[in-house]
Amino acid sequence: MAERTLCQLFEDSVQKFPDNVLMWEKKDGKYQGITYKEMRTRVHEFAAGLMSLGLKKGDRVTLLSEGRADWLMSELGILYTGAINVPISVKIDEANELKFRLAHSGSRMAIISRGQLHKIRAVKNDLPELERIVVLDPVDSLEADELLAAEVSREGKIYLTRHNPEFEATWRSVRESDLANICYTSGTTADPKGIMLTHRNYTANVEHSLSLVECPEYYVNLLILPWDHSFAHTCGLYSMMKNGASIACIETGRNALETIKNIPKNIKEIRPTVLLSVPSLAKSFRRSIESAIREKGPKIEALFQKGLKAAYEYNGEGWNRGQGQRKFKKPMYLLVDKLIFSKIRKNFGGRLEMFVGGGALLDIELQRFFYAIGLPMFQGYGLTEASPVISANNKKEHKLGSSGKPAKAIEVRIRDEQGNDLPVGARGEIVIRGENVMAGYWKNEKATKETIRDGWLYTGDLGYLDADGYLYVLGRFKSLLIANDGEKYSPEEIEEAITEASPYIEQVMLYNNQSPYTVALLVPNKENLLRWLKEKKLDHRTPEGQEAALRLLEAEVNRFRPGGPRAGQFPERWLPAAMAVLGEGFTEQNRFLNSTLKMVRPRIIEFYQSRLEYMFTPEGKNILNPQNRTIISRL
């Protein structure tokens, strides 16, 4: 039996689908296709070129590039030599963070796009193990240790004519137990950890993913997420490849903002059948849709809202769609679908069959919204240490609000703090076992032993399994709110619910560290808040305007309290009794969000320590306190 490596997976797909388009990439103003067999030629030549440079089994190579055909060529090229790819996010701008990853992994070589080259040049003089830099694009001038990828491929072509048997023997000697990647965590509380993933971790998880979510040969996936992202990597690249489907790249702009602006245009050009999403991306899509509807006037907006309401009631939680009394909502739903929702779908290319949602938490409101407009978002759950997929909803089996059923080949248990298995419905730590569990953390035996015990991966996530086998993920153990009597609660689901329910609250972070009550750092949606004030003929610079704005924000949170429309969704004690309004949001730039757009809570708490302490004073507990008024006046 052949080794179940990523190299073998690719070779098998080339044999089955030689003339299918593997990659769509924009060149000279239009998308052009690269077939499976054309990509194999590129991969073989590039891999052979790396071998001619002396790259050998077990060496580490850093890959830092925007998502493109050359990213996949580079990774496979590295893997064919038996070396290990160290993929790094293009979002990492801090020199020390980049240097740590290269130094810790002991990378001998780096493969870099032109847009990222300046980052490596800024740190390479302090990296004695880094011998060579391969640049994927033409540049004005190369430094002594740099060469172009085109030159590597040319050398590889020559190498193959002379040493093809050695080349074949090399890639076939790669074992499924060999490391394919070292993927670094975001490092929110300490130095990042290098997650060691083997070839079999990936190929097993591709099998798991395809057992959960179908991926027919005709599928085209516009891969929006960063390609080093584990979700994008396994589901966006290799799961598509396994079934002969196509991957399309986002058109790279001159900077990150320009690349983001290319997404709506690229969606219309590629007309994807599937998109991978994370909560932040889904929220961005929703905001754009709602903004476009608002611009069409109050009558269209009212009809849109009426249609949403009917669709929400008709769809239920997905599994009970159209059942019982729900069927009476169908006529209104179908009318608005024909008049409005169908036109929204055309803006997504007109043939999008589904989103696959990654990330532990995706508010049920957001899922209901996309389900209503005919773009169902099927939520899944995973983490990089699990390669990453553990569970997912799909067209045939789904419950909105859940993360779906685990893949059958993955064992999932819920355990208490003593490691005892808990019954159905009980909340505890999610632990898993399967061929997708990482080999461990690179050069960190202590962390490995803490995370993998008796073959079980302790995820650090809080959750439960329901009676039907659906997994619900509630948040991270390390984020837990801890009251002064020792009771614990996960804040993420409350935070998500508040921001999803309110157009006036952009971000919120709850805090309770053995305190008498819970407090919140709250980032308002400036645009919507100022529009609301203008409609009320109020000015945020006046005391009356400030009071109205703060009372509105308070009322949005009060919707979850007794008497409110969402009362009972969460225990009262974990809702914030005091709120500090912030003038700046949590972003990657201010390092309050990590590269996967999750809040870096320790850093936020440290920075806003005085604001947090102020909320536990009588003055600070009042929403109309001077600090909040000052922030509102500066919006």
C-alpha positions as CSV (number, residue, x, y, z in Angstrom):
1,M,0.0,0.0,0.0
2,A,1.3,3.4,-1.0
3,E,2.2,5.9,1.8
4,R,-0.8,8.2,2.5
5,T,1.2,11.4,2.0
6,L,0.2,14.8,0.5
7,C,2.6,14.0,-2.4
8,Q,0.7,10.8,-3.1
9,L,-2.7,12.5,-2.8
10,F,-1.6,15.0,-5.4
11,E,-0.2,12.4,-7.7
12,D,-3.4,10.3,-7.5
13,S,-5.5,13.4,-8.3
14,V,-3.3,14.2,-11.3
15,Q,-3.9,10.6,-12.6
16,K,-7.6,10.9,-12.1
17,F,-8.2,14.5,-13.2
18,P,-5.3,15.5,-15.5
19,D,-7.2,18.1,-17.5
20,N,-9.4,19.5,-14.8
21,V,-8.5,23.0,-13.7
22,L,-6.8,22.8,-10.3
23,M,-6.1,26.6,-10.0
24,W,-7.7,29.7,-11.3
25,E,-5.4,32.7,-11.0
26,K,-5.8,36.3,-12.4
27,K,-3.2,37.2,-15.0
28,D,-3.3,40.1,-17.4
29,G,-6.7,41.2,-16.2
30,K,-8.6,37.9,-16.4
31,Y,-8.7,34.5,-14.6
32,Q,-6.7,31.8,-16.3
33,G,-6.7,28.1,-15.4
34,I,-3.8,25.8,-14.5
35,T,-4.7,22.1,-14.9
36,Y,-3.7,19.3,-12.5
37,K,-1.1,18.0,-14.9
38,E,0.3,21.5,-15.6
39,M,0.7,22.0,-11.8
40,R,2.5,18.7,-11.5
41,T,5.1,19.8,-14.0
42,R,5.6,23.0,-12.0
43,V,5.8,21.1,-8.7
44,H,8.3,18.5,-10.0
45,E,10.5,21.2,-11.6
46,F,10.5,23.4,-8.5
47,A,11.0,20.4,-6.1
48,A,13.9,19.2,-8.3
49,G,15.4,22.7,-8.2
50,L,15.2,22.7,-4.4
51,M,17.0,19.4,-4.4
52,S,19.7,20.7,-6.6
53,L,20.2,23.5,-4.0
54,G,20.8,20.8,-1.4
55,L,17.5,20.8,0.4
56,K,17.0,17.4,2.0
57,K,14.6,15.4,4.2
58,G,13.8,17.0,7.5
59,D,15.0,20.5,6.6
60,R,12.6,23.3,7.4
61,V,11.6,25.9,4.9
62,T,9.6,29.0,5.7
63,L,6.8,29.9,3.2
64,L,5.6,33.5,3.4
65,S,3.3,34.6,0.5
66,E,-0.1,35.7,-0.4
67,G,-2.5,32.9,-1.6
68,R,-1.7,32.0,-5.2
69,A,-0.7,29.1,-7.5
70,D,3.0,29.6,-6.5
71,W,2.0,29.1,-2.8
72,L,0.7,25.6,-3.6
73,M,3.6,24.9,-5.9
74,S,6.1,25.9,-3.2
75,E,4.5,23.8,-0.5
76,L,4.3,20.7,-2.6
77,G,7.8,21.4,-3.9
78,I,9.1,21.4,-0.3
79,L,7.2,18.3,0.6
80,Y,8.5,16.3,-2.4
81,T,12.0,16.8,-1.2
82,G,11.1,15.3,2.2
83,A,11.5,18.7,3.8
84,I,9.0,20.4,6.2
85,N,7.1,23.5,5.3
86,V,6.7,26.3,7.9
87,P,3.8,28.4,6.6
88,I,3.6,31.9,8.0
89,S,0.7,34.3,7.9
90,V,1.2,37.4,5.7
91,K,-0.6,39.3,8.5
92,I,2.5,39.0,10.8
93,D,4.2,42.4,10.6
94,E,6.1,42.5,13.9
95,A,9.8,41.8,13.1
96,N,10.3,39.9,16.4
97,E,7.3,37.6,15.8
98,L,8.6,36.7,12.3
99,K,12.1,36.2,13.6
100,F,11.0,33.9,16.4
101,R,9.2,31.6,13.9
102,L,12.2,31.4,11.6
103,A,14.7,30.9,14.4
104,H,12.6,28.5,16.4
105,S,11.9,26.3,13.4
106,G,15.5,26.4,12.3
107,S,14.5,27.2,8.7
108,R,17.4,26.7,6.3
109,M,15.5,28.4,3.4
110,A,12.7,30.8,2.9
111,I,10.3,31.2,0.0
112,I,8.9,34.7,-0.2
113,S,6.7,36.7,-2.5
114,R,7.8,40.2,-3.6
115,G,5.2,41.8,-1.3
116,Q,6.7,40.1,1.8
117,L,10.4,40.3,0.9
118,H,11.0,43.4,3.0
119,K,10.0,41.6,6.1
120,I,12.6,38.9,5.7
121,R,15.3,41.3,4.7
122,A,14.7,43.2,7.9
123,V,15.4,40.2,10.1
124,K,17.7,37.8,8.1
125,N,21.0,39.2,9.4
126,D,20.1,37.8,12.8
127,L,19.2,34.3,11.5
128,P,22.4,32.3,11.1
129,E,20.6,29.1,10.1
130,L,18.8,30.8,7.2
131,E,21.0,30.1,4.1
132,R,18.9,31.0,1.1
133,I,15.9,33.0,0.1
134,V,13.9,32.1,-2.9
135,V,11.8,35.1,-4.3
136,L,8.6,34.1,-6.2
137,D,8.5,37.3,-8.3
138,P,10.9,39.4,-10.3
139,V,12.4,42.2,-8.2
140,D,14.6,45.2,-9.1
141,S,17.7,43.7,-7.4
142,L,18.6,40.6,-5.6
143,E,20.9,40.4,-2.6
144,A,23.7,37.8,-2.4
145,D,21.7,35.1,-0.6
146,E,18.6,35.5,-2.8
147,L,17.5,33.9,-6.1
148,L,14.4,33.8,-8.2
149,A,11.9,30.9,-8.1
150,A,12.0,30.9,-11.9
151,E,15.8,30.2,-11.7
152,V,15.1,27.4,-9.2
153,S,12.6,25.8,-11.6
154,R,15.0,26.1,-14.6
155,E,17.7,24.3,-12.6
156,G,15.1,21.7,-11.6
157,K,14.2,21.1,-15.2
158,I,17.8,20.3,-15.9
159,Y,18.1,18.2,-12.8
160,L,15.1,16.1,-13.9
161,T,16.7,15.2,-17.2
162,R,19.8,13.9,-15.5
163,H,18.5,12.6,-12.1
164,N,14.8,11.6,-12.6
165,P,15.2,8.2,-10.9
166,E,16.7,9.9,-7.8
167,F,13.9,12.5,-7.9
168,E,11.2,9.7,-8.0
169,A,12.9,7.8,-5.3
170,T,13.1,10.9,-3.1
171,W,9.4,11.8,-3.1
172,R,8.3,8.2,-2.9
173,S,10.5,7.8,0.2
174,V,8.4,10.3,2.2
175,R,6.5,8.5,4.9
176,E,3.0,9.4,6.1
177,S,4.5,9.7,9.6
178,D,6.9,12.4,8.4
179,L,6.2,16.0,9.3
180,A,4.6,18.0,6.5
181,N,4.2,21.4,8.4
182,I,5.2,23.2,11.5
183,C,2.3,25.7,12.0
184,Y,2.7,28.4,14.6
185,T,0.0,29.4,17.0
186,S,-0.8,33.1,17.4
187,G,1.1,33.4,20.6
188,T,-1.5,35.5,22.5
189,T,-0.2,34.7,26.0
190,A,3.4,33.5,25.4
191,D,5.8,32.6,22.6
192,P,3.9,30.9,19.7
193,K,4.0,27.1,19.7
194,G,4.9,25.2,16.6
195,I,2.3,22.6,15.8
196,M,3.8,19.6,14.1
197,L,1.5,18.1,11.6
198,T,2.4,14.9,9.6
199,H,1.4,13.9,6.1
200,R,-1.1,11.4,7.5
201,N,-2.6,14.1,9.9
202,Y,-3.5,16.0,6.7
203,T,-4.6,13.1,4.5
204,A,-6.7,11.6,7.3
205,N,-8.3,15.0,8.0
206,V,-9.1,15.4,4.3
207,E,-10.9,12.1,4.5
208,H,-12.7,13.3,7.6
209,S,-13.7,16.6,6.0
210,L,-15.1,14.9,2.8
211,S,-17.1,12.5,5.0
212,L,-18.8,15.5,6.5
213,V,-19.2,18.0,3.6
214,E,-19.5,16.9,0.0
215,C,-17.2,18.3,-2.6
216,P,-18.1,17.3,-6.1
217,E,-15.7,17.6,-9.0
218,Y,-17.5,20.6,-10.4
219,Y,-17.0,22.7,-7.2
220,V,-15.0,26.0,-7.5
221,N,-13.7,27.4,-4.2
222,L,-12.6,31.1,-4.1
223,L,-10.1,30.8,-1.3
224,I,-10.5,34.1,0.6
225,L,-8.8,33.0,3.8
226,P,-5.0,33.2,4.3
227,W,-3.6,29.9,2.9
228,D,-1.5,29.2,5.9
229,H,-4.7,29.2,8.0
230,S,-5.3,25.5,8.9
231,F,-8.9,25.6,7.8
232,A,-8.1,27.0,4.4
233,H,-5.1,24.7,4.1
234,T,-6.9,21.4,4.6
235,C,-10.4,22.2,3.4
236,G,-9.6,24.9,0.8
237,L,-6.7,23.2,-0.9
238,Y,-6.3,19.5,-0.2
239,S,-9.9,18.5,0.1
240,M,-10.7,20.2,-3.2
241,M,-7.7,18.6,-4.8
242,K,-8.6,15.1,-3.6
243,N,-11.9,15.3,-5.6
244,G,-10.6,17.0,-8.7
245,A,-12.3,20.3,-7.9
246,S,-10.9,23.8,-8.5
247,I,-9.4,26.5,-6.3
248,A,-9.4,30.2,-7.3
249,C,-7.1,32.8,-5.8
250,I,-8.0,36.3,-4.7
251,E,-6.4,38.9,-6.9
252,T,-3.5,40.4,-4.9
253,G,-3.5,44.1,-4.6
254,R,-0.7,46.5,-3.9
255,N,-1.6,46.3,-0.2
256,A,-3.9,44.3,2.1
257,L,-6.7,46.8,1.9
258,E,-6.7,46.7,-1.9
259,T,-6.7,42.9,-1.9
260,I,-9.8,42.9,0.4
261,K,-11.5,45.3,-2.0
262,N,-10.9,42.8,-4.8
263,I,-13.0,40.1,-3.1
264,P,-16.5,41.3,-4.3
265,K,-15.2,41.7,-7.9
266,N,-13.5,38.3,-7.8
267,I,-16.7,36.6,-6.5
268,K,-18.6,37.9,-9.5
269,E,-15.8,36.8,-11.9
270,I,-15.3,33.3,-10.5
271,R,-18.9,32.6,-9.5
272,P,-17.8,30.2,-6.7
273,T,-19.9,27.2,-5.7
274,V,-18.4,27.2,-2.2
275,L,-16.8,29.7,0.1
276,L,-14.9,29.1,3.3
277,S,-15.7,31.7,5.9
278,V,-14.9,32.7,9.4
279,P,-17.2,34.8,11.6
280,S,-15.5,38.1,10.9
281,L,-15.7,37.6,7.1
282,A,-19.4,36.5,7.4
283,K,-20.2,39.6,9.4
284,S,-18.5,41.8,6.8
285,F,-20.6,40.2,4.0
286,R,-23.7,40.8,6.1
287,R,-22.9,44.5,6.7
288,S,-22.4,45.0,2.9
289,I,-25.7,43.3,2.1
290,E,-27.6,45.4,4.7
291,S,-25.9,48.6,3.6
292,A,-26.9,48.0,0.0
293,I,-30.5,47.2,1.0
294,R,-30.7,50.5,3.1
295,E,-29.6,52.5,0.1
296,K,-32.6,51.2,-1.9
297,G,-35.0,53.1,0.4
298,P,-37.3,52.4,3.4
299,K,-39.9,50.4,1.4
300,I,-37.3,47.9,0.1
301,E,-35.7,47.7,3.5
302,A,-39.1,47.0,5.2
303,L,-39.9,44.3,2.7
304,F,-36.4,42.8,3.2
305,Q,-36.9,42.7,7.0
306,K,-40.4,41.2,6.6
307,G,-38.9,38.5,4.4
308,L,-36.1,37.8,6.8
309,K,-38.6,37.4,9.7
310,A,-40.7,34.9,7.6
311,A,-37.6,33.0,6.5
312,Y,-36.3,32.8,10.1
313,E,-39.6,31.3,11.3
314,Y,-39.9,29.0,8.3
315,N,-36.3,27.7,8.5
316,G,-36.2,27.2,12.2
317,E,-32.9,25.5,13.2
318,G,-32.6,23.8,9.8
319,W,-33.4,20.3,10.8
320,N,-37.1,21.3,11.4
321,R,-37.4,23.6,8.4
322,G,-41.0,24.0,7.2
323,Q,-42.4,21.7,9.8
324,G,-45.8,22.2,11.6
325,Q,-47.0,25.8,11.7
326,R,-43.8,27.0,10.0
327,K,-45.2,26.0,6.6
328,F,-47.6,29.0,6.7
329,K,-44.6,31.4,6.4
330,K,-43.5,29.9,3.1
331,P,-45.5,32.2,0.7
332,M,-44.1,35.4,2.2
333,Y,-40.6,33.9,2.3
334,L,-40.8,32.8,-1.4
335,L,-42.1,36.2,-2.5
336,V,-39.3,38.1,-0.9
337,D,-36.8,35.5,-2.1
338,K,-37.9,36.2,-5.7
339,L,-37.9,40.0,-5.3
340,I,-34.8,40.5,-3.1
341,F,-32.9,37.5,-1.9
342,S,-32.3,36.1,-5.4
343,K,-30.7,39.3,-6.5
344,I,-28.4,39.2,-3.4
345,R,-27.3,35.7,-4.5
346,K,-26.5,37.0,-8.0
347,N,-23.9,39.3,-6.3
348,F,-22.3,36.2,-5.0
349,G,-22.0,34.8,-8.5
350,G,-25.4,33.1,-8.7
351,R,-24.2,29.6,-8.1
352,L,-23.0,29.6,-4.5
353,E,-24.3,26.5,-2.9
354,M,-23.0,27.1,0.6
355,F,-20.6,28.7,3.0
356,V,-18.6,26.4,5.2
357,G,-18.0,28.3,8.4
358,G,-14.8,27.8,10.4
359,G,-14.1,29.1,13.9
360,A,-15.5,27.7,17.2
361,L,-18.2,30.3,17.5
362,L,-20.6,31.5,14.9
363,D,-23.7,33.2,16.3
364,I,-27.0,31.5,15.4
365,E,-28.4,34.8,14.3
366,L,-25.7,35.1,11.6
367,Q,-26.4,31.5,10.5
368,R,-30.1,32.3,10.3
369,F,-29.4,35.4,8.2
370,F,-27.5,33.6,5.5
371,Y,-29.8,30.6,5.5
372,A,-32.7,33.0,5.0
373,I,-31.2,34.6,1.9
374,G,-30.5,31.2,0.3
375,L,-26.8,31.0,1.1
376,P,-26.7,28.5,4.0
377,M,-23.7,28.8,6.2
378,F,-22.8,25.4,7.7
379,Q,-20.8,25.8,10.8
380,G,-17.9,23.5,11.7
381,Y,-15.4,23.2,14.5
382,G,-11.7,22.4,14.7
383,L,-8.3,23.6,15.7
384,T,-4.9,23.5,14.2
385,E,-3.8,20.8,16.6
386,A,-6.4,18.6,15.0
387,S,-5.4,19.4,11.4
388,P,-8.0,21.1,11.9
389,V,-11.5,19.6,11.3
390,I,-13.4,17.8,14.1
391,S,-17.1,18.3,13.2
392,A,-19.3,20.1,10.7
393,N,-22.9,20.7,9.7
394,N,-23.8,19.8,6.1
395,K,-26.8,20.0,3.7
396,K,-28.3,16.7,4.8
397,E,-27.7,17.0,8.6
398,H,-27.6,20.4,10.3
399,K,-28.7,22.2,13.4
400,L,-28.2,26.0,13.4
401,G,-26.3,27.0,16.5
402,S,-24.3,23.8,16.7
403,S,-21.0,22.9,15.2
404,G,-22.4,19.8,13.6
405,K,-21.7,16.1,14.2
406,P,-18.1,14.9,14.6
407,A,-16.6,12.9,11.8
408,K,-17.2,9.2,12.4
409,A,-13.5,8.4,12.4
410,I,-12.8,11.0,15.2
411,E,-13.7,10.1,18.8
412,V,-15.1,13.0,20.8
413,R,-15.6,13.1,24.6
414,I,-16.6,15.8,27.0
415,R,-14.6,15.7,30.3
416,D,-14.5,17.5,33.6
417,E,-11.5,19.0,35.2
418,Q,-10.5,15.7,36.7
419,G,-10.5,14.0,33.2
420,N,-13.8,12.1,33.8
421,D,-16.2,11.5,30.9
422,L,-19.4,13.5,31.2
423,P,-22.9,12.5,30.1
424,V,-24.9,13.9,27.1
425,G,-25.7,17.5,27.6
426,A,-23.1,18.2,30.3
427,R,-20.6,21.0,29.7
428,G,-16.9,20.3,29.9
429,E,-13.7,20.2,28.0
430,I,-13.8,18.8,24.5
431,V,-11.2,16.1,24.0
432,I,-10.6,14.1,20.8
433,R,-8.8,11.1,19.5
434,G,-8.0,10.3,15.8
435,E,-5.4,10.2,13.1
436,N,-5.7,13.9,12.7
437,V,-4.2,14.7,16.1
438,M,-0.9,16.5,15.8
439,A,2.5,14.9,16.5
440,G,3.1,17.5,19.2
441,Y,4.6,20.9,19.6
442,W,8.0,21.6,18.0
443,K,10.8,21.7,20.7
444,N,8.2,21.9,23.5
445,E,7.8,18.6,25.2
446,K,6.2,20.1,28.3
447,A,3.3,21.7,26.3
448,T,2.9,18.5,24.2
449,K,2.4,16.4,27.4
450,E,-0.1,18.9,28.8
451,T,-2.1,18.8,25.6
452,I,-1.9,15.2,24.5
453,R,-2.6,12.7,27.3
454,D,-3.0,8.9,26.6
455,G,-3.5,9.7,22.9
456,W,-6.3,12.2,23.6
457,L,-6.0,15.8,22.5
458,Y,-7.3,18.2,25.2
459,T,-8.6,21.1,23.1
460,G,-9.0,23.7,25.8
461,D,-12.5,24.4,24.5
462,L,-15.7,24.2,26.5
463,G,-18.7,22.4,25.0
464,Y,-21.2,19.6,25.1
465,L,-22.8,17.0,22.9
466,D,-26.6,16.9,22.6
467,A,-28.8,13.7,22.4
468,D,-28.6,13.7,18.6
469,G,-24.8,13.8,18.6
470,Y,-24.4,17.4,17.6
471,L,-21.4,19.3,19.1
472,Y,-21.9,22.7,20.7
473,V,-18.8,24.8,21.4
474,L,-19.1,27.5,24.1
475,G,-15.7,29.1,24.2
476,R,-12.2,28.8,25.6
477,F,-11.4,27.6,29.1
478,K,-8.7,30.3,29.4
479,S,-11.3,33.0,28.7
480,L,-13.7,31.9,31.5
481,L,-15.3,34.6,33.6
482,I,-14.8,33.7,37.3
483,A,-17.1,35.2,39.9
484,N,-16.2,36.0,43.5
485,D,-17.9,32.8,44.6
486,G,-15.8,30.7,42.2
487,E,-18.5,30.0,39.6
488,K,-17.2,30.0,36.0
489,Y,-18.7,30.9,32.7
490,S,-17.5,31.3,29.1
491,P,-17.9,34.8,27.8
492,E,-17.6,34.3,24.0
493,E,-21.2,33.2,23.3
494,I,-22.5,36.2,25.2
495,E,-20.1,38.6,23.4
496,E,-21.1,37.1,20.0
497,A,-24.8,37.3,20.8
498,I,-24.6,41.0,21.8
499,T,-22.7,42.1,18.7
500,E,-24.9,40.0,16.4
501,A,-28.1,41.4,18.0
502,S,-27.1,45.0,18.0
503,P,-26.3,47.2,14.9
504,Y,-24.8,49.8,17.4
505,I,-22.2,47.5,19.1
506,E,-19.2,46.5,17.0
507,Q,-17.2,44.6,19.6
508,V,-17.5,43.7,23.3
509,M,-15.2,42.0,25.8
510,L,-16.6,40.8,29.1
511,Y,-14.5,40.8,32.2
512,N,-15.0,39.2,35.7
513,N,-11.9,38.1,37.6
514,Q,-13.4,37.1,40.9
515,S,-15.2,40.4,41.0
516,P,-18.6,41.3,42.5
517,Y,-20.1,41.7,39.1
518,T,-19.3,41.4,35.4
519,V,-18.2,44.5,33.3
520,A,-17.7,45.1,29.6
521,L,-15.4,46.9,27.3
522,L,-17.6,48.0,24.5
523,V,-16.7,49.3,21.0
524,P,-19.6,51.1,19.4
525,N,-20.4,51.0,15.7
526,K,-19.7,54.7,15.0
527,E,-21.4,54.9,11.7
528,N,-24.7,53.4,12.9
529,L,-24.6,55.3,16.2
530,L,-24.0,58.6,14.6
531,R,-26.8,57.9,12.0
532,W,-29.2,57.1,14.8
533,L,-28.3,60.4,16.6
534,K,-28.8,62.4,13.4
535,E,-32.2,60.8,12.8
536,K,-33.1,61.9,16.4
537,K,-31.8,65.4,15.6
538,L,-29.1,65.0,18.3
539,D,-25.4,65.8,18.2
540,H,-22.8,63.5,19.9
541,R,-20.9,66.6,21.1
542,T,-23.7,67.8,23.3
543,P,-24.6,66.4,26.8
544,E,-28.1,65.5,25.4
545,G,-26.6,63.6,22.5
546,Q,-24.1,61.8,24.7
547,E,-26.8,60.7,27.1
548,A,-29.0,59.4,24.3
549,A,-26.1,57.5,22.7
550,L,-25.1,55.9,26.0
551,R,-28.7,55.0,26.9
552,L,-29.1,53.4,23.5
553,L,-26.0,51.2,24.0
554,E,-27.2,50.3,27.5
555,A,-30.7,49.4,26.1
556,E,-29.1,47.1,23.5
557,V,-27.4,45.1,26.3
558,N,-30.6,45.2,28.3
559,R,-32.4,43.2,25.6
560,F,-30.9,40.1,27.2
561,R,-32.1,41.0,30.7
562,P,-35.5,40.1,32.3
563,G,-38.3,41.8,30.3
564,G,-36.2,42.1,27.2
565,P,-36.8,40.2,23.9
566,R,-33.8,37.9,24.5
567,A,-34.3,37.4,28.2
568,G,-33.2,34.1,29.6
569,Q,-30.6,33.4,26.9
570,F,-27.8,33.9,29.5
571,P,-27.6,33.9,33.3
572,E,-28.2,37.4,34.6
573,R,-25.0,37.5,36.6
574,W,-22.8,37.2,33.5
575,L,-24.4,40.2,31.7
576,P,-22.3,43.4,32.3
577,A,-23.5,45.6,35.1
578,A,-21.1,48.3,33.9
579,M,-19.7,49.3,30.5
580,A,-16.7,51.3,29.4
581,V,-17.1,52.7,25.9
582,L,-13.9,52.6,23.8
583,G,-12.9,55.0,21.1
584,E,-10.7,52.4,19.3
585,G,-11.7,48.9,18.2
586,F,-9.7,45.7,18.7
587,T,-7.6,45.2,15.6
588,E,-4.6,43.3,14.4
589,Q,-2.8,46.5,14.0
590,N,-3.1,47.4,17.7
591,R,-2.4,43.7,18.5
592,F,-5.7,43.3,20.4
593,L,-6.7,40.7,17.8
594,N,-4.4,37.9,16.7
595,S,-3.9,36.7,13.1
596,T,-7.0,34.5,13.3
597,L,-9.0,37.6,14.5
598,K,-9.6,36.4,18.1
599,M,-9.3,38.8,21.0
600,V,-6.0,38.8,22.8
601,R,-7.6,39.1,26.2
602,P,-4.5,39.4,28.4
603,R,-3.2,42.3,26.3
604,I,-6.6,44.1,26.3
605,I,-7.0,43.7,30.1
606,E,-3.5,45.0,30.7
607,F,-4.0,48.0,28.4
608,Y,-7.4,48.9,29.8
609,Q,-6.7,48.1,33.5
610,S,-7.6,51.5,34.7
611,R,-10.9,51.6,32.8
612,L,-11.7,48.1,34.2
613,E,-11.0,49.2,37.8
614,Y,-13.0,52.4,37.3
615,M,-16.2,50.3,36.5
616,F,-16.0,48.8,39.9
617,T,-16.5,52.3,41.5
618,P,-20.0,53.9,42.0
619,E,-19.2,56.6,39.4
620,G,-17.8,54.2,36.9
621,K,-20.8,51.8,37.2
622,N,-23.1,54.5,35.9
623,I,-23.2,54.3,32.0
624,L,-23.3,58.2,32.0
625,N,-20.0,58.6,33.7
626,P,-17.6,61.3,32.5
627,Q,-15.2,58.9,30.8
628,N,-17.9,57.4,28.6
629,R,-19.3,60.9,27.8
630,T,-15.8,62.0,26.7
631,I,-15.4,59.0,24.3
632,I,-18.8,59.5,22.7
633,S,-18.0,63.2,22.2
634,R,-14.9,62.2,20.2
635,L,-16.7,59.8,17.8
